[in-house]
Amino acid sequence: MTIRLASLVPENTPWGQTINRLAAEWSRVTNGQITVTVFHGGTAGSEAQTMALLRSNQIQAAMFTTMGLNAITPELMSISYPFLIRNDAELNEVLRRIKPDLDRRMQQNGFVTLAWAPAGWVNLFTRTPITTPDDLKRLKLGSSPDQPEITQAFRIMGYNVVSADLTETLVALQSGRIDATYISPVYAAGTQLFGIAKNMSSINVAPFMGGILMNDVTWRRIPERFKADLMEVCRKLEKEIEESIAKLEAEAITTMRRHGLVINQLTPAQTQVWYDDTARHETRLTGGANPVFNRDYYIRIRDILTDYRRRQ
């Protein structure tokens, strides 16, 4: 049995290396009866194109980011609600509590979740230092059209959002079309855009996720005697990828600081201003006929965090 697995990321990244290990381990535990052929680096197309291939069984499994997973389970986007989840410990607690439900929702929509893992944090990179939301609202904030929910959220919160495709961010910063952007430190280091947007705020905007899915048609074809071992491989790889991503992100920030990046360290009082400013827009972000974020899931995550913070 051959499984074709598509990945958006290059082979030489932590996700790419993890997927290669998955392929090797699945072959090992099934004595070669299952072979995984991996298409790295987005060769299967965009997330939307990859999803279409997965649904039609032209590929049998794929790695997606939060944006791609959102097409199947919109509730997942609530994890990326700005300034809601604040650090790794909080994210781990939220995922521990909601993963089983997300898995059920994926299965109801025709997919089996092979692995979930944090894919890093989104941070604010700006030309000039910022300490308050008002500082950022005076700047032109670049936002990718591929992330419509986050773009809409920042507009609702009063930011001056300028559409800028992720691949155009560096040029947009160089030309002055934008003054700020929100991206992962790993991407900022890889594209060298921190050479222009020399300031990174210490506050985390939001985490983002990665997930590997298989269509249910293929999962049902796999002999039952293999399934427990295959999923055990995936559970081990989840932990590995989480550790690899955290290490890569820390290394990226260290490297950028060595080459001129300034971390604008906010005081607890300044940080709270960001949280309070976002809270003012909760009704518009989660209510109405077309909410940006699923209200039930947002409340569920908020309650988990409230309980967790109380116990710390």
C-alpha positions in Angstrom: 0.0 0.0 0.0 1.5 3.4 -1.0 0.4 6.6 0.6 1.2 9.9 -1.1 1.7 12.7 1.5 2.0 16.3 0.6 3.9 18.9 2.7 4.0 22.7 2.2 7.3 23.1 3.9 10.8 22.4 2.5 12.5 19.0 3.3 15.3 20.6 5.3 12.9 22.1 8.0 11.9 20.5 11.3 8.5 19.6 9.8 10.1 18.2 6.6 12.5 16.0 8.6 9.7 14.8 10.9 7.6 13.8 7.9 10.6 11.8 6.5 10.9 10.0 9.8 7.2 9.2 9.8 7.6 7.7 6.3 10.6 5.6 7.5 8.9 4.5 10.8 5.6 3.5 9.1 7.5 1.3 6.7 9.5 -0.2 9.6 6.5 -1.1 11.8 4.5 -2.6 8.9 7.5 -4.6 7.6 7.4 -2.6 4.4 3.7 -3.2 3.7 3.0 0.6 3.9 5.2 3.0 1.9 4.8 6.7 2.3 5.9 8.9 -0.6 6.5 12.5 0.4 6.1 15.5 -1.8 7.9 18.3 0.0 8.0 22.1 -0.5 4.5 22.7 -1.7 5.0 20.8 -5.0 1.3 19.6 -4.7 0.2 23.3 -4.7 -1.2 25.7 -2.2 -3.1 24.6 0.9 -6.4 24.9 -0.9 -5.2 22.9 -3.9 -3.7 20.3 -1.6 -7.0 20.0 0.3 -8.8 19.4 -3.0 -6.3 16.6 -3.9 -6.8 15.1 -0.5 -10.6 15.1 -0.7 -10.4 13.5 -4.2 -7.9 10.9 -2.9 -5.3 11.9 -5.5 -3.1 12.2 -2.4 -3.9 10.3 0.8 -2.3 12.5 3.5 -1.0 16.1 3.9 0.5 18.5 6.3 -1.4 21.8 6.8 -1.1 25.0 8.8 -3.9 26.6 10.9 -5.2 28.3 7.8 -5.6 25.0 5.9 -7.0 23.1 8.8 -9.5 26.0 9.3 -11.2 24.9 6.0 -12.2 21.6 7.7 -12.7 22.7 11.3 -13.2 26.5 11.6 -13.3 26.1 15.4 -9.5 25.7 15.3 -9.0 29.4 14.3 -10.0 30.4 17.8 -6.5 29.2 18.9 -5.2 32.2 16.9 -7.4 34.8 18.5 -5.0 37.7 19.0 -3.4 38.0 22.4 -5.6 35.2 23.9 -3.1 32.4 24.4 0.1 34.0 25.8 2.8 31.4 26.1 3.8 27.8 25.5 2.5 26.5 28.8 -0.9 28.0 28.1 -1.0 26.6 24.6 -0.1 23.1 25.9 -2.9 23.3 28.4 -5.4 24.4 25.8 -4.4 21.7 23.4 -4.5 19.0 26.1 -8.1 19.9 26.8 -9.4 20.4 23.2 -7.5 18.0 21.0 -9.9 15.1 21.5 -12.8 17.2 20.4 -10.9 18.6 17.4 -10.0 15.0 16.4 -13.7 14.1 16.5 -14.6 17.1 14.4 -12.0 16.2 11.8 -13.3 12.6 11.6 -16.9 13.8 11.2 -15.6 15.8 8.2 -13.9 12.8 6.6 -10.3 13.0 8.0 -8.1 11.3 10.6 -5.6 13.4 12.5 -2.3 11.8 12.4 -0.4 14.5 14.3 -1.0 17.9 15.9 1.9 20.2 16.9 2.6 23.8 17.6 4.3 25.4 14.7 5.6 28.5 16.5 4.4 32.0 17.5 3.5 35.1 15.5 5.2 38.3 16.7 5.1 41.9 15.7 8.0 43.3 13.7 8.1 47.0 13.2 10.3 49.8 11.8 10.0 51.8 15.0 9.6 50.6 18.6 6.1 50.1 19.9 4.8 49.7 23.4 1.1 50.2 23.2 -1.7 49.3 20.7 -2.0 53.0 19.8 1.7 53.0 18.7 0.9 50.2 16.3 -2.3 51.8 15.1 -0.3 54.8 13.9 1.6 52.5 11.6 0.7 50.7 8.4 0.4 47.0 9.3 1.0 44.5 6.6 -1.4 41.5 6.5 -1.5 38.6 4.1 -4.7 38.1 2.1 -4.1 34.4 2.7 -5.0 35.0 6.4 -8.4 36.7 6.0 -9.6 36.0 9.6 -6.5 37.6 11.2 -6.7 40.5 8.7 -10.3 41.1 9.6 -9.6 40.8 13.3 -6.9 43.5 13.2 -9.2 45.8 11.2 -12.0 45.4 13.7 -9.5 46.2 16.5 -8.8 49.5 14.7 -5.4 48.9 13.1 -4.4 50.4 9.8 -4.2 47.2 7.8 -2.5 47.1 4.4 -2.8 44.0 2.2 0.6 42.5 1.6 1.2 39.0 0.4 3.7 37.2 2.7 6.2 36.8 -0.2 5.9 40.6 -0.8 6.5 41.7 2.8 10.2 42.5 2.5 9.6 44.6 -0.6 6.6 46.3 1.0 8.8 47.2 4.0 11.6 48.5 1.8 9.3 50.7 -0.2 7.5 52.1 2.9 4.2 50.7 1.8 4.0 49.1 5.2 5.8 49.8 8.5 5.0 46.7 10.5 4.0 43.1 10.1 3.1 40.0 12.2 5.0 36.9 11.3 7.0 34.1 12.9 10.6 34.9 14.1 11.8 31.9 12.0 10.3 33.5 8.8 11.7 37.0 9.8 15.2 35.5 10.1 15.0 33.5 7.0 13.8 36.4 4.8 16.1 38.9 6.5 13.3 41.4 6.9 14.4 42.1 10.4 17.1 44.2 8.7 14.3 46.8 8.0 11.8 46.0 10.7 14.4 46.0 13.4 12.0 45.9 16.4 10.2 42.9 17.7 7.7 43.3 20.5 8.1 40.9 23.4 4.3 40.2 23.4 3.2 37.1 21.5 0.3 37.8 19.1 -0.9 34.2 18.7 0.4 30.6 18.2 -0.2 28.8 15.0 -0.5 25.1 14.4 0.6 22.4 12.1 -1.3 19.1 11.5 -0.9 16.0 9.4 -4.2 14.6 8.1 -5.2 11.5 6.2 -8.5 11.1 4.4 -10.8 8.6 6.0 -11.0 6.5 2.8 -7.3 5.6 3.1 -7.4 5.1 6.9 -10.1 2.5 6.5 -8.0 0.6 4.0 -5.1 0.2 6.5 -5.2 -3.2 8.3 -6.4 -2.9 11.9 -3.4 -4.7 13.2 -1.1 -1.8 12.1 -3.2 1.2 13.3 -2.1 1.3 16.9 1.6 1.1 16.0 1.2 3.8 13.3 -0.5 6.2 15.7 2.2 5.5 18.3 4.8 6.6 15.8 2.8 9.8 15.3 2.5 10.6 19.0 6.3 10.3 19.4 6.9 12.6 16.4 4.5 15.2 17.8 6.8 15.7 20.8 9.8 15.8 18.5 8.5 18.4 16.2 7.3 20.6 19.1 10.8 20.6 20.6 12.5 21.2 17.2 10.3 24.2 16.4 10.8 25.7 19.8 14.6 25.3 19.4 14.6 26.7 15.9 12.5 29.7 17.0 14.9 30.5 19.9 17.9 30.2 17.6 16.3 32.5 15.1 15.7 35.2 17.7 19.3 34.8 19.0 20.7 35.2 15.5 18.6 38.2 14.7 19.6 39.9 18.0 23.2 39.3 17.1 22.6 41.1 13.8 20.8 44.2 15.1 17.2 43.1 16.1 15.9 44.9 19.2 13.5 43.2 21.4 11.1 45.8 22.8 10.5 44.3 26.3 7.1 45.4 27.6 6.4 45.9 31.3 3.5 43.9 32.8 1.4 47.1 32.8 2.1 47.7 29.1 1.4 44.1 28.3 -2.0 44.3 30.1 -2.9 47.3 27.9 -2.7 45.1 24.9 -4.9 42.4 26.5 -7.5 45.1 27.7 -7.6 46.7 24.2 -8.3 43.4 22.5 -11.0 42.5 25.1 -13.0 45.6 24.1 -13.6 44.1 20.7 -14.7 40.6 21.9 -18.3 41.0 20.9 -17.5 42.1 17.3 -14.8 39.4 16.9 -16.9 36.5 18.1 -20.5 37.7 17.6 -22.9 38.7 14.9 -24.0 36.8 11.7 -20.4 36.3 10.5 -18.0 36.2 13.5 -14.3 36.1 12.8 -13.9 33.4 15.5 -16.3 30.7 16.6 -17.8 32.1 19.8 -18.4 28.7 21.5 -14.8 27.7 21.0 -13.4 31.1 21.9 -15.4 30.9 25.2 -14.2 27.4 25.8 -10.5 28.4 25.3 -11.0 31.5 27.4 -12.5 29.5 30.3 -9.6 26.9 30.1 -7.1 29.8 30.3 -8.9 31.5 33.2 -8.9 28.3 35.2 -5.2 27.6 34.3 -4.1 31.0 35.3 -5.9 30.9 38.5 -4.1 27.7 39.4 -0.6 29.1 38.7 
